[in-house]
């Protein structure tokens, strides 16, 4: 058996990565480099999230804050019995928690929609 030389080594490299790279997206570049346009995009998202939070906090304050006011102004309403409990206990002690959970779920849903809209603006091709 004759000693055969090993086959020559083959160098495997990736293709030219720069040739396949997509052109830079201006919106993503603006965000990454924190240009004034990128800052304006982020401020718009923050402003939308803040507006949503303020609107839903007004709903909570109006919904739960009006109940004690109602019971102070019309004490007869506080005398109603529901399931053997006074109406203020039912509304403030029991039904307030599902109300807060629903408002929280609505906030999460709408905040995620704001973020999806923001991402769609970033991904949108320039025309």
TAHU-V658238 format. One record per backbone hydrogen bond with DSSP energy under -0.5 kcal/mol. NH is the residue of the N-H (numbers start at 0). CO is the residue of the C=O. E is the energy in kcal/mol with one decimal. If there is no record, write none. Layout:
nh	co	e
NH	CO	E
NH	CO	E
This chain:
nh	co	e
3	1	-0.7
10	8	-0.5
11	9	-0.6
12	10	-0.6
16	14	-0.7
18	15	-0.6
19	15	-1.0
20	16	-1.0
25	23	-0.6
28	24	-2.5
29	25	-2.6
30	26	-2.1
31	27	-2.9
32	28	-2.7
33	30	-0.7
34	29	-2.1
38	34	-2.7
39	35	-2.1
40	36	-2.1
41	37	-2.4
42	38	-2.8
43	39	-2.0
44	40	-1.7
45	41	-2.7
46	42	-2.6
47	43	-2.2
48	44	-2.4
49	45	-2.5
50	46	-2.5
51	47	-2.1
52	48	-2.3
53	49	-2.6
54	50	-2.4
55	51	-2.4
56	52	-2.0
57	53	-2.0
58	54	-1.7
59	55	-2.0
60	56	-2.7
61	57	-2.8
62	58	-2.6
63	59	-3.0
64	59	-0.6
64	60	-1.8
65	61	-1.0
67	63	-0.8
68	64	-0.9
69	65	-2.6
70	66	-2.4
71	67	-1.9
72	68	-2.4
73	69	-2.8
76	73	-1.5
77	73	-0.8
78	75	-1.0
79	76	-1.2
81	84	-3.6
84	81	-2.0
86	79	-2.3
88	85	-0.5
89	85	-1.8
90	86	-2.8
91	87	-2.8
92	87	-0.5
92	88	-1.8
93	88	-0.6
93	89	-1.2
94	89	-2.8
96	93	-0.7
97	93	-0.7
98	94	-1.5
99	95	-2.4
100	96	-2.4
101	97	-2.6
102	98	-2.3
103	99	-2.4
104	100	-2.6
105	101	-2.4
106	102	-2.3
107	103	-2.4
108	104	-2.4
109	105	-2.6
110	106	-2.9
111	107	-2.3
112	108	-1.8
113	109	-2.1
114	110	-2.1
115	111	-2.3
116	112	-2.5
117	113	-2.2
118	114	-2.6
119	115	-2.3
120	116	-1.9
121	117	-2.0
122	118	-2.4
123	119	-1.3
